[in-house]
Amino acid sequence: MLALGFGSQPAYANQETNLARYTDAGGYQELWVPSSMGDIKVQVRWASRGGTASLYLLDGLRARNDRNAWSFETNAMDQFARDNLTLVMPVGGQSSFYSDWYNKSNFNNQQGTYKWETFLTSELPTYLSRFGVDRTISGIMGPSMGGTAAMTLAAYHRDQFRFAGSLSGYLNTSAIGMREAIRVSMLDAGGFNSDAMWGFPWDEAWLRNDPFVSASQMRGLSMYVSTGNGLPGQFDHPRTPVDYFNTATGMGLEFLSFAQTMAYRIRMTTLGIDATFRFNSGIHSWPYWSAELWKARPQILTALNAW
């Protein structure tokens, strides 16, 4: 298993007492991190001044196996280039909701069972600690599926995360119709079977992975929650039939996130829990999430003491 330094020779990651970092503080590196799922690629932009805090940036439903979309759909690394914060961008996990699944999916001949919660909250932070990254000074954020997962993981791993952010996430996954919507979405994104993920619709795993249900566990955590209203905004300029189709799809997805985020805000208000909520114009797409990351940056750096 190799940990590849950007533009350099590889470092052997299985030499646990002699892990190499071939970039200076603020540099970029690609690591291959051992896990129960096999070696997972993780893109890392190290803290500019050797700080110990980190921000995990999760991907969306259609996560690719070669790069985390934050690294090419946005300028996330440039946004934090001068900050004392390590960006951690795991690669892969399409349709996973970054959770520990019951079984491997039988619809697409998946080779192994997803164990993303274990990876993100145990295997990866343990590995990064050997580079001086403190597992107890972390934030987690993501769009869409990644936003749902970020809020869930933060709720159950308060010893690790001091900040959680959802950008157009679905924050009530056990609501009426959501199980069916998730099933259809996962079939479309890689042919995954949601029964292999959280069991049948009445299984308790659906409730455990619902941010609305675990909302009371977020008390005292710094949170940034944003969504668009589903109406085309500043980044939407469709010209071709494909553009119009994608815009229409993005409108529907974002309106659903808008409705669920509104419900989540009411839930938080009822519980007396503070969080930053932002409701904007726009659809379900990366330019809006990149802009929201920049707006959230001061809150992230403050929560993680990473200025």
Phi and psi restraints in degrees (value plus and minus 20) as a CYANA .aco file:
   2 LEU   PHI    -136.3   -96.3
   2 LEU   PSI     125.5   165.5
   3 ALA   PHI    -131.1   -91.1
   3 ALA   PSI      89.4   129.4
   4 LEU   PHI    -109.2   -69.2
   4 LEU   PSI     101.8   141.8
   5 GLY   PHI    -102.5   -62.5
   5 GLY   PSI     115.4   155.4
   6 PHE   PHI     -79.7   -39.7
   6 PHE   PSI     101.3   141.3
   7 GLY   PHI      48.9    88.9
   7 GLY   PSI       7.6    47.6
   8 SER   PHI    -165.9  -125.9
   8 SER   PSI     155.6   195.6
   9 GLN   PHI     -91.2   -51.2
   9 GLN   PSI     137.4   177.4
  10 PRO   PHI     -94.1   -54.1
  10 PRO   PSI     132.2   172.2
  11 ALA   PHI    -129.8   -89.8
  11 ALA   PSI     117.9   157.9
  12 TYR   PHI    -102.7   -62.7
  12 TYR   PSI      94.0   134.0
  13 ALA   PHI     -92.1   -52.1
  13 ALA   PSI     -40.1    -0.1
  14 ASN   PHI    -100.8   -60.8
  14 ASN   PSI     -19.1    20.9
  15 GLN   PHI    -107.0   -67.0
  15 GLN   PSI      60.1   100.1
  16 GLU   PHI     -78.8   -38.8
  16 GLU   PSI     -49.6    -9.6
  17 THR   PHI    -112.6   -72.6
  17 THR   PSI     -18.9    21.1
  18 ASN   PHI    -161.8  -121.8
  18 ASN   PSI      27.5    67.5
  19 LEU   PHI     -88.2   -48.2
  19 LEU   PSI     119.0   159.0
  20 ALA   PHI    -125.9   -85.9
  20 ALA   PSI     125.5   165.5
  21 ARG   PHI    -144.9  -104.9
  21 ARG   PSI      90.5   130.5
  22 TYR   PHI    -111.5   -71.5
  22 TYR   PSI      -9.9    30.1
  23 THR   PHI    -142.9  -102.9
  23 THR   PSI     134.8   174.8
  24 ASP   PHI     -95.6   -55.6
  24 ASP   PSI     153.9   193.9
  25 ALA   PHI     -74.9   -34.9
  25 ALA   PSI     115.0   155.0
  26 GLY   PHI      68.8   108.8
  26 GLY   PSI     -24.3    15.7
  27 GLY   PHI    -104.3   -64.3
  27 GLY   PSI     151.9   191.9
  28 TYR   PHI    -128.9   -88.9
  28 TYR   PSI     121.4   161.4
  29 GLN   PHI    -169.8  -129.8
  29 GLN   PSI     128.1   168.1
  30 GLU   PHI    -132.2   -92.2
  30 GLU   PSI     104.7   144.7
  31 LEU   PHI    -131.3   -91.3
  31 LEU   PSI     129.1   169.1
  32 TRP   PHI    -131.0   -91.0
  32 TRP   PSI      91.2   131.2
  33 VAL   PHI    -123.8   -83.8
  33 VAL   PSI     105.2   145.2
  34 PRO   PHI     -83.2   -43.2
  34 PRO   PSI     121.3   161.3
  35 SER   PHI    -174.3  -134.3
  35 SER   PSI     152.6   192.6
  36 SER   PHI     -87.9   -47.9
  36 SER   PSI     -35.3     4.7
  37 MET   PHI    -113.0   -73.0
  37 MET   PSI     -17.5    22.5
  38 GLY   PHI      83.2   123.2
  38 GLY   PSI    -195.5  -155.5
  39 ASP   PHI     -94.0   -54.0
  39 ASP   PSI     107.9   147.9
  40 ILE   PHI    -128.3   -88.3
  40 ILE   PSI     109.2   149.2
  41 LYS   PHI     -94.5   -54.5
  41 LYS   PSI     114.2   154.2
  42 VAL   PHI    -152.7  -112.7
  42 VAL   PSI     103.2   143.2
  43 GLN   PHI    -108.6   -68.6
  43 GLN   PSI     110.8   150.8
  44 VAL   PHI    -150.3  -110.3
  44 VAL   PSI     112.1   152.1
  45 ARG   PHI    -135.4   -95.4
  45 ARG   PSI      89.0   129.0
  46 TRP   PHI     -88.8   -48.8
  46 TRP   PSI     132.2   172.2
  47 ALA   PHI     -75.5   -35.5
  47 ALA   PSI     121.3   161.3
  48 SER   PHI     -84.5   -44.5
  48 SER   PSI     -48.1    -8.1
  49 ARG   PHI    -145.4  -105.4
  49 ARG   PSI       8.3    48.3
  50 GLY   PHI      56.1    96.1
  50 GLY   PSI       1.1    41.1
  51 GLY   PHI     -86.8   -46.8
  51 GLY   PSI     145.4   185.4
  52 THR   PHI    -121.4   -81.4
  52 THR   PSI     -26.1    13.9
  53 ALA   PHI    -101.3   -61.3
  53 ALA   PSI     136.3   176.3
  54 SER   PHI    -165.0  -125.0
  54 SER   PSI     133.6   173.6
  55 LEU   PHI    -144.9  -104.9
  55 LEU   PSI      98.0   138.0
  56 TYR   PHI    -104.5   -64.5
  56 TYR   PSI     103.3   143.3
  57 LEU   PHI    -128.6   -88.6
  57 LEU   PSI      87.5   127.5
  58 LEU   PHI    -106.1   -66.1
  58 LEU   PSI     137.9   177.9
  59 ASP   PHI    -113.8   -73.8
  59 ASP   PSI     159.7   199.7
  60 GLY   PHI    -114.1   -74.1
  60 GLY   PSI    -192.3  -152.3
  61 LEU   PHI     -77.5   -37.5
  61 LEU   PSI     -56.9   -16.9
  62 ARG   PHI    -116.8   -76.8
  62 ARG   PSI      19.3    59.3
  63 ALA   PHI     -73.4   -33.4
  63 ALA   PSI     116.4   156.4
  64 ARG   PHI    -110.8   -70.8
  64 ARG   PSI     146.0   186.0
  65 ASN   PHI    -114.7   -74.7
  65 ASN   PSI     -22.5    17.5
  66 ASP   PHI    -128.1   -88.1
  66 ASP   PSI     -54.2   -14.2
  67 ARG   PHI    -168.8  -128.8
  67 ARG   PSI     127.4   167.4
  68 ASN   PHI     -97.2   -57.2
  68 ASN   PSI     112.7   152.7
  69 ALA   PHI     -81.9   -41.9
  69 ALA   PSI     -44.7    -4.7
  70 TRP   PHI     -79.1   -39.1
  70 TRP   PSI     -45.6    -5.6
  71 SER   PHI    -103.2   -63.2
  71 SER   PSI     -34.1     5.9
  72 PHE   PHI    -153.7  -113.7
  72 PHE   PSI     -38.7     1.3
  73 GLU   PHI    -108.3   -68.3
  73 GLU   PSI     -36.6     3.4
  74 THR   PHI    -154.6  -114.6
  74 THR   PSI     155.9   195.9
  75 ASN   PHI    -127.9   -87.9
  75 ASN   PSI      17.4    57.4
  76 ALA   PHI     -74.4   -34.4
  76 ALA   PSI     -61.2   -21.2
  77 MET   PHI     -87.5   -47.5
  77 MET   PSI     -55.8   -15.8
  78 ASP   PHI     -89.6   -49.6
  78 ASP   PSI     -56.1   -16.1
  79 GLN   PHI     -79.6   -39.6
  79 GLN   PSI     -56.0   -16.0
  80 PHE   PHI    -128.0   -88.0
  80 PHE   PSI      -2.4    37.6
  81 ALA   PHI     -78.7   -38.7
  81 ALA   PSI     -53.9   -13.9
  82 ARG   PHI    -121.0   -81.0
  82 ARG   PSI     -13.2    26.8
  83 ASP   PHI    -118.9   -78.9
  83 ASP   PSI     133.1   173.1
  84 ASN   PHI    -108.0   -68.0
  84 ASN   PSI      35.5    75.5
  85 LEU   PHI    -160.0  -120.0
  85 LEU   PSI     109.6   149.6
  86 THR   PHI    -107.2   -67.2
  86 THR   PSI     105.2   145.2
  87 LEU   PHI    -109.2   -69.2
  87 LEU   PSI     109.4   149.4
  88 VAL   PHI    -139.3   -99.3
  88 VAL   PSI      94.6   134.6
  89 MET   PHI    -141.5  -101.5
  89 MET   PSI      72.6   112.6
  90 PRO   PHI     -87.2   -47.2
  90 PRO   PSI     125.8   165.8
  91 VAL   PHI    -128.0   -88.0
  91 VAL   PSI     114.1   154.1
  92 GLY   PHI      83.7   123.7
  92 GLY   PSI    -191.3  -151.3
  93 GLY   PHI      72.5   112.5
  93 GLY   PSI       6.8    46.8
  94 GLN   PHI     -72.5   -32.5
  94 GLN   PSI     110.9   150.9
  95 SER   PHI      38.6    78.6
  95 SER   PSI      -1.3    38.7
  96 SER   PHI    -105.7   -65.7
  96 SER   PSI     -42.3    -2.3
  97 PHE   PHI      32.9    72.9
  97 PHE   PSI       2.0    42.0
  98 TYR   PHI      29.1    69.1
  98 TYR   PSI      20.9    60.9
  99 SER   PHI    -137.9   -97.9
  99 SER   PSI     150.3   190.3
 100 ASP   PHI    -106.9   -66.9
 100 ASP   PSI      96.0   136.0
 101 TRP   PHI    -103.3   -63.3
 101 TRP   PSI     138.5   178.5
 102 TYR   PHI     -91.1   -51.1
 102 TYR   PSI     -64.2   -24.2
 103 ASN   PHI    -165.2  -125.2
 103 ASN   PSI     149.0   189.0
 104 LYS   PHI     -97.0   -57.0
 104 LYS   PSI     130.1   170.1
 105 SER   PHI     -88.7   -48.7
 105 SER   PSI     113.5   153.5
 106 ASN   PHI    -116.2   -76.2
 106 ASN   PSI     -21.6    18.4
 107 PHE   PHI    -106.8   -66.8
 107 PHE   PSI     -43.1    -3.1
 108 ASN   PHI    -147.9  -107.9
 108 ASN   PSI      -1.8    38.2
 109 ASN   PHI      35.7    75.7
 109 ASN   PSI      20.8    60.8
 110 GLN   PHI     -77.3   -37.3
 110 GLN   PSI     114.3   154.3
 111 GLN   PHI     -97.3   -57.3
 111 GLN   PSI     -49.2    -9.2
 112 GLY   PHI    -163.5  -123.5
 112 GLY   PSI     149.3   189.3
 113 THR   PHI    -109.7   -69.7
 113 THR   PSI     110.4   150.4
 114 TYR   PHI     -80.4   -40.4
 114 TYR   PSI     113.7   153.7
 115 LYS   PHI    -156.8  -116.8
 115 LYS   PSI      38.1    78.1
 116 TRP   PHI     -94.8   -54.8
 116 TRP   PSI     -54.1   -14.1
 117 GLU   PHI     -82.6   -42.6
 117 GLU   PSI     -63.9   -23.9
 118 THR   PHI     -80.4   -40.4
 118 THR   PSI     -61.8   -21.8
 119 PHE   PHI     -84.4   -44.4
 119 PHE   PSI     -68.5   -28.5
 120 LEU   PHI     -94.5   -54.5
 120 LEU   PSI     -44.3    -4.3
 121 THR   PHI    -131.9   -91.9
 121 THR   PSI     -22.9    17.1
 122 SER   PHI    -155.7  -115.7
 122 SER   PSI     -84.6   -44.6
 123 GLU   PHI     -86.7   -46.7
 123 GLU   PSI     -67.8   -27.8
 124 LEU   PHI     -88.3   -48.3
 124 LEU   PSI     -69.4   -29.4
 125 PRO   PHI     -82.2   -42.2
 125 PRO   PSI     -53.2   -13.2
 126 THR   PHI     -84.7   -44.7
 126 THR   PSI     -61.7   -21.7
 127 TYR   PHI     -86.0   -46.0
 127 TYR   PSI     -65.5   -25.5
 128 LEU   PHI     -87.8   -47.8
 128 LEU   PSI     -45.4    -5.4
 129 SER   PHI     -82.5   -42.5
 129 SER   PSI     -44.6    -4.6
 130 ARG   PHI     -92.5   -52.5
 130 ARG   PSI     -33.5     6.5
 131 PHE   PHI    -121.1   -81.1
 131 PHE   PSI     -12.3    27.7
 132 GLY   PHI      70.2   110.2
 132 GLY   PSI      -8.0    32.0
 133 VAL   PHI    -109.5   -69.5
 133 VAL   PSI     103.7   143.7
 134 ASP   PHI    -103.2   -63.2
 134 ASP   PSI      99.0   139.0
 135 ARG   PHI     -85.4   -45.4
 135 ARG   PSI     -38.9     1.1
 136 THR   PHI    -111.3   -71.3
 136 THR   PSI     -21.0    19.0
 137 ILE   PHI    -143.0  -103.0
 137 ILE   PSI      44.1    84.1
 138 SER   PHI    -145.4  -105.4
 138 SER   PSI     132.7   172.7
 139 GLY   PHI    -142.7  -102.7
 139 GLY   PSI     143.4   183.4
 140 ILE   PHI    -164.5  -124.5
 140 ILE   PSI     117.6   157.6
 141 MET   PHI    -173.2  -133.2
 141 MET   PSI     131.1   171.1
 142 GLY   PHI    -187.6  -147.6
 142 GLY   PSI     144.6   184.6
 143 PRO   PHI    -120.5   -80.5
 143 PRO   PSI     129.6   169.6
 144 SER   PHI      35.5    75.5
 144 SER   PSI    -140.8  -100.8
 145 MET   PHI     -73.0   -33.0
 145 MET   PSI     -60.5   -20.5
 146 GLY   PHI     -86.2   -46.2
 146 GLY   PSI     -50.7   -10.7
 147 GLY   PHI     -90.5   -50.5
 147 GLY   PSI     -61.5   -21.5
 148 THR   PHI     -78.0   -38.0
 148 THR   PSI     -68.9   -28.9
 149 ALA   PHI     -85.8   -45.8
 149 ALA   PSI     -59.3   -19.3
 150 ALA   PHI     -79.2   -39.2
 150 ALA   PSI     -63.5   -23.5
 151 MET   PHI     -89.4   -49.4
 151 MET   PSI     -56.9   -16.9
 152 THR   PHI     -88.3   -48.3
 152 THR   PSI     -67.5   -27.5
 153 LEU   PHI     -83.3   -43.3
 153 LEU   PSI     -59.3   -19.3
 154 ALA   PHI     -85.3   -45.3
 154 ALA   PSI     -55.6   -15.6
 155 ALA   PHI     -84.6   -44.6
 155 ALA   PSI     -56.2   -16.2
 156 TYR   PHI    -118.8   -78.8
 156 TYR   PSI     -23.6    16.4
 157 HIS   PHI    -155.7  -115.7
 157 HIS   PSI      39.2    79.2
 158 ARG   PHI     -87.2   -47.2
 158 ARG   PSI     -41.3    -1.3
 159 ASP   PHI     -91.5   -51.5
 159 ASP   PSI     -36.2     3.8
 160 GLN   PHI    -123.4   -83.4
 160 GLN   PSI     -61.8   -21.8
 161 PHE   PHI    -127.3   -87.3
 161 PHE   PSI     109.4   149.4
 162 ARG   PHI    -125.1   -85.1
 162 ARG   PSI     -28.4    11.6
 163 PHE   PHI    -164.7  -124.7
 163 PHE   PSI     123.4   163.4
 164 ALA   PHI    -160.6  -120.6
 164 ALA   PSI     119.9   159.9
 165 GLY   PHI    -156.5  -116.5
 165 GLY   PSI     117.3   157.3
 166 SER   PHI    -141.5  -101.5
 166 SER   PSI     104.7   144.7
 167 LEU   PHI    -134.4   -94.4
 167 LEU   PSI      88.2   128.2
 168 SER   PHI      37.1    77.1
 168 SER   PSI      15.2    55.2
 169 GLY   PHI     -99.6   -59.6
 169 GLY   PSI     147.5   187.5
 170 TYR   PHI    -126.7   -86.7
 170 TYR   PSI      86.7   126.7
 171 LEU   PHI    -124.2   -84.2
 171 LEU   PSI      -4.1    35.9
 172 ASN   PHI    -168.8  -128.8
 172 ASN   PSI      51.1    91.1
 173 THR   PHI     -90.1   -50.1
 173 THR   PSI     -34.2     5.8
 174 SER   PHI    -120.7   -80.7
 174 SER   PSI      -9.9    30.1
 175 ALA   PHI     -86.9   -46.9
 175 ALA   PSI     142.5   182.5
 176 ILE   PHI     -76.3   -36.3
 176 ILE   PSI     106.1   146.1
 177 GLY   PHI      68.6   108.6
 177 GLY   PSI     -35.6     4.4
 178 MET   PHI     -93.1   -53.1
 178 MET   PSI     -56.5   -16.5
 179 ARG   PHI     -80.3   -40.3
 179 ARG   PSI     -61.6   -21.6
 180 GLU   PHI     -88.9   -48.9
 180 GLU   PSI     -59.6   -19.6
 181 ALA   PHI     -84.6   -44.6
 181 ALA   PSI     -61.5   -21.5
 182 ILE   PHI     -85.6   -45.6
 182 ILE   PSI     -61.3   -21.3
 183 ARG   PHI     -77.6   -37.6
 183 ARG   PSI     -67.4   -27.4
 184 VAL   PHI     -85.4   -45.4
 184 VAL   PSI     -61.6   -21.6
 185 SER   PHI     -83.1   -43.1
 185 SER   PSI     -61.7   -21.7
 186 MET   PHI     -89.6   -49.6
 186 MET   PSI     -54.5   -14.5
 187 LEU   PHI     -84.4   -44.4
 187 LEU   PSI     -58.7   -18.7
 188 ASP   PHI     -91.7   -51.7
 188 ASP   PSI     -53.5   -13.5
 189 ALA   PHI    -120.8   -80.8
 189 ALA   PSI      55.3    95.3
 190 GLY   PHI      81.3   121.3
 190 GLY   PSI     -19.2    20.8
 191 GLY   PHI      49.9    89.9
 191 GLY   PSI      12.4    52.4
 192 PHE   PHI    -105.8   -65.8
 192 PHE   PSI     125.4   165.4
 193 ASN   PHI    -119.3   -79.3
 193 ASN   PSI      95.6   135.6
 194 SER   PHI     -86.2   -46.2
 194 SER   PSI     -40.2    -0.2
 195 ASP   PHI     -83.7   -43.7
 195 ASP   PSI     -52.2   -12.2
 196 ALA   PHI     -93.5   -53.5
 196 ALA   PSI     -41.1    -1.1
 197 MET   PHI    -100.0   -60.0
 197 MET   PSI     -87.3   -47.3
 198 TRP   PHI    -141.4  -101.4
 198 TRP   PSI      -1.3    38.7
 199 GLY   PHI      59.4    99.4
 199 GLY   PSI    -187.2  -147.2
 200 PHE   PHI     -88.9   -48.9
 200 PHE   PSI     140.6   180.6
 201 PRO   PHI     -74.8   -34.8
 201 PRO   PSI     -42.2    -2.2
 202 TRP   PHI    -113.9   -73.9
 202 TRP   PSI     -17.5    22.5
 203 ASP   PHI     -88.8   -48.8
 203 ASP   PSI     125.8   165.8
 204 GLU   PHI     -84.4   -44.4
 204 GLU   PSI     -39.7     0.3
 205 ALA   PHI     -82.8   -42.8
 205 ALA   PSI     -48.9    -8.9
 206 TRP   PHI     -84.4   -44.4
 206 TRP   PSI     -56.8   -16.8
 207 LEU   PHI     -94.6   -54.6
 207 LEU   PSI     -60.0   -20.0
 208 ARG   PHI     -81.3   -41.3
 208 ARG   PSI     -53.2   -13.2
 209 ASN   PHI    -117.7   -77.7
 209 ASN   PSI       2.2    42.2
 210 ASP   PHI    -126.4   -86.4
 210 ASP   PSI      91.5   131.5
 211 PRO   PHI     -77.5   -37.5
 211 PRO   PSI     -49.0    -9.0
 212 PHE   PHI     -83.9   -43.9
 212 PHE   PSI     -59.3   -19.3
 213 VAL   PHI     -91.5   -51.5
 213 VAL   PSI     -59.0   -19.0
 214 SER   PHI    -112.2   -72.2
 214 SER   PSI      -6.5    33.5
 215 ALA   PHI     -77.2   -37.2
 215 ALA   PSI     -57.1   -17.1
 216 SER   PHI     -84.4   -44.4
 216 SER   PSI     -39.5     0.5
 217 GLN   PHI    -102.3   -62.3
 217 GLN   PSI     -20.7    19.3
 218 MET   PHI    -114.4   -74.4
 218 MET   PSI     -20.0    20.0
 219 ARG   PHI     -77.1   -37.1
 219 ARG   PSI     110.5   150.5
 220 GLY   PHI      66.3   106.3
 220 GLY   PSI     -24.5    15.5
 221 LEU   PHI    -111.9   -71.9
 221 LEU   PSI     119.7   159.7
 222 SER   PHI     -93.3   -53.3
 222 SER   PSI     104.2   144.2
 223 MET   PHI    -151.1  -111.1
 223 MET   PSI     122.0   162.0
 224 TYR   PHI    -149.1  -109.1
 224 TYR   PSI      96.6   136.6
 225 VAL   PHI    -146.8  -106.8
 225 VAL   PSI     102.3   142.3
 226 SER   PHI    -157.4  -117.4
 226 SER   PSI     137.6   177.6
 227 THR   PHI    -179.9  -139.9
 227 THR   PSI     136.9   176.9
 228 GLY   PHI    -110.3   -70.3
 228 GLY   PSI     155.4   195.4
 229 ASN   PHI    -118.1   -78.1
 229 ASN   PSI     -18.6    21.4
 230 GLY   PHI      70.1   110.1
 230 GLY   PSI     -24.0    16.0
 231 LEU   PHI    -114.6   -74.6
 231 LEU   PSI     118.6   158.6
 232 PRO   PHI     -72.7   -32.7
 232 PRO   PSI     119.0   159.0
 233 GLY   PHI    -147.0  -107.0
 233 GLY   PSI    -170.9  -130.9
 234 GLN   PHI     -84.8   -44.8
 234 GLN   PSI     -44.6    -4.6
 235 PHE   PHI    -118.5   -78.5
 235 PHE   PSI     -14.0    26.0
 236 ASP   PHI    -126.6   -86.6
 236 ASP   PSI      92.0   132.0
 237 HIS   PHI    -159.2  -119.2
 237 HIS   PSI      45.8    85.8
 238 PRO   PHI     -84.7   -44.7
 238 PRO   PSI     120.3   160.3
 239 ARG   PHI    -148.4  -108.4
 239 ARG   PSI     -54.7   -14.7
 240 THR   PHI    -126.1   -86.1
 240 THR   PSI     144.9   184.9
 241 PRO   PHI     -75.3   -35.3
 241 PRO   PSI     -57.8   -17.8
 242 VAL   PHI     -85.2   -45.2
 242 VAL   PSI     -60.9   -20.9
 243 ASP   PHI     -79.4   -39.4
 243 ASP   PSI     -64.3   -24.3
 244 TYR   PHI     -86.4   -46.4
 244 TYR   PSI     -57.7   -17.7
 245 PHE   PHI     -84.3   -44.3
 245 PHE   PSI     -66.9   -26.9
 246 ASN   PHI     -83.7   -43.7
 246 ASN   PSI     -57.6   -17.6
 247 THR   PHI     -85.1   -45.1
 247 THR   PSI     -63.9   -23.9
 248 ALA   PHI     -82.5   -42.5
 248 ALA   PSI     -61.3   -21.3
 249 THR   PHI     -83.8   -43.8
 249 THR   PSI     -64.2   -24.2
 250 GLY   PHI     -83.6   -43.6
 250 GLY   PSI     -52.6   -12.6
 251 MET   PHI     -84.7   -44.7
 251 MET   PSI     -66.3   -26.3
 252 GLY   PHI     -84.9   -44.9
 252 GLY   PSI     -64.3   -24.3
 253 LEU   PHI     -83.1   -43.1
 253 LEU   PSI     -59.3   -19.3
 254 GLU   PHI     -93.3   -53.3
 254 GLU   PSI     -55.5   -15.5
 255 PHE   PHI     -84.1   -44.1
 255 PHE   PSI     -57.4   -17.4
 256 LEU   PHI     -83.9   -43.9
 256 LEU   PSI     -62.5   -22.5
 257 SER   PHI     -82.8   -42.8
 257 SER   PSI     -60.1   -20.1
 258 PHE   PHI     -78.8   -38.8
 258 PHE   PSI     -67.0   -27.0
 259 ALA   PHI     -83.5   -43.5
 259 ALA   PSI     -61.4   -21.4
 260 GLN   PHI     -92.9   -52.9
 260 GLN   PSI     -53.8   -13.8
 261 THR   PHI     -89.2   -49.2
 261 THR   PSI     -56.7   -16.7
 262 MET   PHI     -80.6   -40.6
 262 MET   PSI     -63.9   -23.9
 263 ALA   PHI     -83.9   -43.9
 263 ALA   PSI     -57.8   -17.8
 264 TYR   PHI     -86.8   -46.8
 264 TYR   PSI     -58.1   -18.1
 265 ARG   PHI     -83.8   -43.8
 265 ARG   PSI     -61.7   -21.7
 266 ILE   PHI     -82.4   -42.4
 266 ILE   PSI     -61.3   -21.3
 267 ARG   PHI     -80.5   -40.5
 267 ARG   PSI     -65.2   -25.2
 268 MET   PHI     -85.7   -45.7
 268 MET   PSI     -60.3   -20.3
 269 THR   PHI     -83.0   -43.0
 269 THR   PSI     -62.3   -22.3
 270 THR   PHI     -81.5   -41.5
 270 THR   PSI     -57.2   -17.2
 271 LEU   PHI    -101.2   -61.2
 271 LEU   PSI     -30.5     9.5
 272 GLY   PHI      52.5    92.5
 272 GLY   PSI      12.7    52.7
 273 ILE   PHI    -126.2   -86.2
 273 ILE   PSI     109.1   149.1
 274 ASP   PHI    -101.1   -61.1
 274 ASP   PSI     121.8   161.8
 275 ALA   PHI    -179.8  -139.8
 275 ALA   PSI     134.5   174.5
 276 THR   PHI    -107.4   -67.4
 276 THR   PSI     101.7   141.7
 277 PHE   PHI    -137.1   -97.1
 277 PHE   PSI     115.4   155.4
 278 ARG   PHI    -151.5  -111.5
 278 ARG   PSI     105.7   145.7
 279 PHE   PHI    -136.8   -96.8
 279 PHE   PSI      99.4   139.4
 280 ASN   PHI    -144.4  -104.4
 280 ASN   PSI     153.0   193.0
 281 SER   PHI    -102.2   -62.2
 281 SER   PSI     129.1   169.1
 282 GLY   PHI     115.9   155.9
 282 GLY   PSI     150.3   190.3
 283 ILE   PHI    -135.4   -95.4
 283 ILE   PSI    -192.5  -152.5
 284 HIS   PHI    -105.6   -65.6
 284 HIS   PSI      64.7   104.7
 285 SER   PHI    -177.2  -137.2
 285 SER   PSI     140.5   180.5
 286 TRP   PHI     -82.5   -42.5
 286 TRP   PSI     -57.6   -17.6
 287 PRO   PHI     -77.0   -37.0
 287 PRO   PSI     -56.6   -16.6
 288 TYR   PHI     -89.9   -49.9
 288 TYR   PSI     -58.2   -18.2
 289 TRP   PHI     -89.8   -49.8
 289 TRP   PSI     -55.1   -15.1
 290 SER   PHI     -83.7   -43.7
 290 SER   PSI     -62.6   -22.6
 291 ALA   PHI     -85.1   -45.1
 291 ALA   PSI     -58.6   -18.6
 292 GLU   PHI     -89.2   -49.2
 292 GLU   PSI     -53.8   -13.8
 293 LEU   PHI     -80.3   -40.3
 293 LEU   PSI     -62.0   -22.0
 294 TRP   PHI     -84.5   -44.5
 294 TRP   PSI     -60.3   -20.3
 295 LYS   PHI     -85.5   -45.5
 295 LYS   PSI     -53.2   -13.2
 296 ALA   PHI    -101.0   -61.0
 296 ALA   PSI     -34.7     5.3
 297 ARG   PHI     -72.1   -32.1
 297 ARG   PSI     -69.3   -29.3
 298 PRO   PHI     -78.7   -38.7
 298 PRO   PSI     -60.3   -20.3
 299 GLN   PHI     -86.9   -46.9
 299 GLN   PSI     -59.7   -19.7
 300 ILE   PHI     -82.2   -42.2
 300 ILE   PSI     -69.2   -29.2
 301 LEU   PHI     -84.6   -44.6
 301 LEU   PSI     -56.3   -16.3
 302 THR   PHI     -87.9   -47.9
 302 THR   PSI     -65.8   -25.8
 303 ALA   PHI     -81.9   -41.9
 303 ALA   PSI     -53.3   -13.3
 304 LEU   PHI    -122.2   -82.2
 304 LEU   PSI     -15.4    24.6
 305 ASN   PHI      31.2    71.2
 305 ASN   PSI      30.9    70.9
 306 ALA   PHI    -140.5  -100.5
 306 ALA   PSI       3.3    43.3
